[in-house]
Amino acid sequence: MKKISIHILGLVATIMLLTSCHWGGNYKALIVTGQNNHMWETSSPILKQLLEQTGLFKADIVKSPAKGGDMSTFNPEFSKYEVVVLDYNGDSWSEKTKAAFVKYVKDGGGVVVYHAANNAFPEWKEYNEIIGVGGWGNRSEKDGPYFYYSVANNKRNEKLVQDTTKGRGGSHGKQHEFKIKNRVLDHPITKGLPVAWFHGKDELYSELRGPGKNMTILATAYADTLMKGTGRNEPILMTITYGKGRIFQTVLGNADENGGPSMQCVGFITTFQRGAEWAASGEVTQEIPADFPTAVTVSLRPNFSVMTIEDDLAKIAQYDLTKSTKYFVNLQHHMRKEAKTASGFKKFEKMMLVVLEDKAATVEGKKLLLGELSWMGSSESIPVIQKLTENSELKAAAEAALERINTAK
């Protein structure tokens, strides 16, 4: 008995130790902001929301003094955090703060470089090595080569180019929607994502240049000359290692006063969240959301939040066959994830029956739900579906559902 008790105590201690660490994810994130040529007052709170909605992060925001202020007072405690998200492009930090940041990264701290943060600190050598490539700030060939993928008739022949041509660092054409192509499919951040997906209207950063040491370009986008672009496949998502630190850079996410389609894009949201988790831990545990964009359509979340079952059903009630099936796909995703028991199926069944009884719900929406109930509905569905056989437009779908339910019984 004594040996068993000791073993149990040891097991409990191990569990407590794992819980006190970041087992399952409970990371502290610091968003550094306060100066930017972009709307940091809008973007930083959104970034905090996106981090915390994963359930993996507790995020703080630290603001620098205003432009021209006393930067010697700006001394974030980087070492208290697993990941630092940079939403900053402004006055130089003090030498003390720079040294603390470099030490933090070298010692294994995670970093996310968001959008215009790759414009910052052009004269800071270590910072440019940490971000891999950047733009603007008088960057030129002195700062390193351009990095991009060549354009070829056979896309298999597209290759990574390090171009030492003289010229500016940083440009973008007109804001527009553009297709992103994943170049590395087995990295934790991109694993499971579609090979190509459309991103919401945004600035397509181009002509980025820098040292590019220990950098992997995860995804690119073609900067179309019709949109005043370079005609090259420009880097969009990148990872860099510096010392023991992991860095994820995303050039996406130009914010307007409401965040806008660039930040509302599910592609931006998902890759930002996954990139932050990887920077913090080296792993990604998050699933790919059902509403992730495809190679032909952009997918937006106007309030930046994940769609709930209730949201899906409300949209399905107004379903139009000529429009996106996103909400129906979301509902199926929720069911696969949550309805693993009889009680789980019962929950979804009750919610779908409410829509079937709603006189304002569309015929198309009801047909979709009849199809789902035909394989997972119980005897509770029969009276509601029976009434729908009186509707000429729903009669065939309702009778088919009843036949399958009765057969299953």
N, C-alpha and C positions, 0 to 999 in steps of 0.2 A: 504493500500500500504506500509506503514511504517513497519508493522509487517512482510509482505512478504519480504521486503528488508532485514530486520534483519535476517530473516530465511535463505535467500539466502547467506548473508554474513557469517552466521554461518556454512552453508554447505560448502562454499568455504574454510573457515578456516580449517574445518575438513579434507577436501581433501588435502589441502596443508600440514597439519600435517602428514597425512598418507603417502604422497609422500616424505616428509622429512625423515620419518622413512624408514624401509626396506620393504614397501608394494610392493609385487611383486618381491622382492629380489634385493638388490644392496649392496652386502656385501663386506667388506674389508677383505682380507686374507693376512696373513704374512707367507711366507715360510722361515723357519729357517734352514740354511745349512752352509757349509764352511769346515766341517770336517766329514769324514765318511770312513768306510772301504769298501764302495761301491762307484760307480761313480756318486757322487753328482753333478759334473759339467754337466752331461748329464740329470740326473733325475729331478733336480730342475726346469730347464726351461720347461721341458715337463709337470711337475705338474702345473706350472703357465699357460701353454697353455690349459691344460684340465680344469682348474678352469674357465678361462675366456671365453672359448668357450660355456659354459652353458648360458652366458648372465647374470649370477647371481652375479659374483664376479669380483672385481678388485684386482689383486694380486701383492704384492711386495715381493722381495727376499732380505733377509738380510744374509750376510756372516760373520761368525766368523773369528777371526784371525786364521792364519795357526797353525797347531799343534805345541805346544811349545811356542806359542806367548803369548802376554799379554792379558789374558782373562778379566782383570778388565776393559778393554775398550769396552767390548761387552755388551751393555745394550739396547736391543730392547725395543721399546715402545709397549708392548703387548696390553695395554689397548685401543689402537687406532683401534683395529681389532676385528671383530666378530669371526674369526677363525684363529688359528695358526696351520700351517702344519709343522710337525717336520720331516725334512730330515737330521737329525743330529745324529752322533755317534762319539764323540771325547772328547777333554779335558773338564774337569768339568767347569761349569759356576761359576762365582763369587757368593758369598753368597747374594749379593744385587740382582743379576739377578735371582737367584733361588727364592728368596722371592717374587720378582715381578711376576714371572711366577705362583707361587702357588696362590698368591692373585688374579691374573687374572682368573685362573680357578675357584677358590672358589666363586668368584663374578659372575660367569655365562659365562665366556669365553669358546668358543668352541675350541676343539683340534682334529687334525687328526694325528695319529701316523702311519707313513708310513714305512713299511719294517724294515730296520735295526735300526730305531729309538728306537725299543724295546730292542736293545742291550745296549743302552746308560745308563750311571749313575747308575750302580748297587748298589752303596752305598747310594744313595739318597732316603730315605724312602718315602717322599711325591711323588716323581716322579714314583716310582714303584706302588704306590696306584693309581696314575692317569692313568698309562698305563694298569693296571690290571695284565698282565703277560708279561714276557720278557725272553730273553735268552742271553747266553754268559756272558762275563765280570765276570767270576768266580761265577756266580749265582749257587746256590745249594739249598738243603733242608732248609737252614737257611732263604731263601728268600720267601718260601711258597711252596705249593704243585704243582705237575703237574696238569694241567687241560686238559682233553680230553674226548671224548665219547667212551664208550666201543664198542667192535665189537661183534655182536650177529648174530646167524643164522637167526633169525627173526628181521629185522631192527627196528620193532616197540619196541623191547626190549632193544635197545641201550640206554644207560643212561650216563648222565654226571658223570664223575669220578673226585674226588679230591684226588690225589695219593700222600701220604706223604713219599714215598720211597726215600731213600737217593740217590743222584746222581747229575750229572751236569744239568745245565739249558741251553737248546739250542742246536739243531743239525739240520742237513738236509742231505738227501741222494743226489743222482745224480739229476741234473736238468732234468725235464721231464714235459710233459703235464699231467694234472691230473683233475679228476672230483671233483667238489665242490658241497656239499649238504647243502642246506639251512635248518637250524634247527628251525628258527623262521620265519614264513611266513606272519605274520601280523604287523611286525615292519615297520615303514615308509621307511627304507632303502631297505628292501628286499621285500616289498609288491609288488606283480605283477611279480616278477622274477620267472623263472621256478624253480621247486623244486631242480633240479640238472642241472649243466652246466659244460662244459669243459673249462679249463683255459690253456692259452699258456705256453710253456716251461718255467719253473721257479724253484726256490728253494722252497721246501715244508718245511717250518719251523716246527720243532717238539720239543718235550720235553720242551715246554715253561712252566715256573712256576713263581709264584708270589702270592701276597695277594689275588687277584681276588675279591676284595670287590666291591659290587654293579656292577658286571660285567655280561653281557649277551652275550653268544656265539651265534652269528647269523648264522654262517656257519662253516662247517668242511670239511676236505679232508682226505681220507684214505692214510696214508704213507706206501705204499707197500714195503714189505721186499725185493722184487725183485729189487727195486731201492735203496736199503740200508736204507729203512725207518724203522719206529718203529713197524709197524703192528697195529697202532692205528688210530682212527679218530681224527686228530689234529685240534685245533682251527685255523680258517683262518680269519674270520671277527668277531669283537667284539665291543660292546659298553660298556662304563663305565660312571658312574656319580660320580662326586667328588665335594662336596659342591653344588653349583648351576650350575656347569659346565657340559657340555656334551662332551664325548670323543668317537671318533670312531677310532678303530685300524684295519688296514689291513696289513697282513704279506706279501701280494703279491707285485710284482713289481720289482724284481731284475733287475737292468738296465745294459745293455752292452753299447758299444760306440754309438749305434743308438737307445737306449731304449730297443730294442729287443722284442721278442714275449710276454714276461711277461708284459711289459707296453703297447704294442700294442693291447693286448687282450681287446676286447670290454667288457668282464666281469669285468676286473680290472678297466677300464676307467669308466664304469657306476657306479660300487659300490663306487669308489673313489669320483666321483662327487656327488652322492646321499649322501654318508657319510659326505662329507664336508657341504652340505646344511643342513643336520640334525644337525650337530654339531653347525652350526651357528644359526639355527632358531628353531630346534625341529620339523620341518616339512620337507617334500620332495614334491616338485611340479613337478619335472622332469618326463617325460614319459619314459617308457622302450623303448629303440631303437629297430627298426625292425631287426637290425643285431646282436642282443644279441645272444651269443652262446647257443647251445642246449646241451642235455644230451649225444649227440654222436659226435658233431663237435665243434672245436675251431673256433672263429671268430676274425680276426685281422684287425686293421686299420693301415696300414704301415706308414701313415703320421699323425696318431692320430686324424684326423679330421672326422667329420660326413660326410657320403656319401651324395652328392647332387643329385638332379634329373638328372642333366646332366651326372654325374658319372654313375648313374644307367643305363641310356639309352645307354651310350657308352659301358658298359659291356654287356647289353642285346643284343646289336647289334652283339656281338661275342659269344652269348650264346651257351653253349654245354650242352645237356641234361644229360650227364654223370657227370657234375660238379654241384656245389652248385647253388641253386635257390635264394641265398641271395639278389642279385640285383633286381630280379623281385619282391620279397617280399618287398624290400625297396621302389620300385616304387609304389606298391599298398598302402604302408603305407603313402607315400607322398600324394597320391590322396585322401585317406580317410581324411587326415589332412587338405589339402589345397583346394581341388576341391569341395567346398561346394556351388558354384554358377555356373550359366551358363558360365560366363567369366572364372571361374576356370577350368571347363571342357575343354573349348576352348583352353586354354593355353596348357594343357596336350595333347590334340588331335593334335595340330600343331607339338608338339615335337615328338610324336610317328609317325606321317606321314613322318617326315624327315628320320627316321630309315627305314620305309617301302620302301622308294624310294632309299635307299642306296644299291647299287648293291653288296657291300662288306659284308653287314649284313647277318648273317646266317639264314637258313630256320627256325631253332628252335626258334631263337629270333623273327622273323617276325610272327611266329604262336602265340607266347605268346601275342604280341601286337595286332594281329587281334582279339584274344579272348577278350581283354580289349575294343577295339574299337567297338566290336559287341554290347556292351550294353551302351556305352557312346559316340559313334561317331555320328557326324552330317552328313548332306548332303555333307559337305566339304570333308569327307573321301571317298565318293563313287567313284570319278574318280581314286584315287590312288589305292583303293582296287580292282576296276574293272580290272586294268592292271595286278594285281597279279593272276587273274583267268587264265591267259595265261601260268602261270608256273605250270607244272604238280604236283610239290611237294606242292604248296601252294593253288592249285585250290579249294580243298574241304574246307579248312579253310576260304579262301577269300569268297567263295559263301555263307558259313554259316553266315559270318559277314554281308555280303550285305543283306541277307534275314532278319536278325534281325533288321538292321538299317532301312530298307524299311518298315518293319512291325511297328516299333516304330513311323515312320513318319505318 
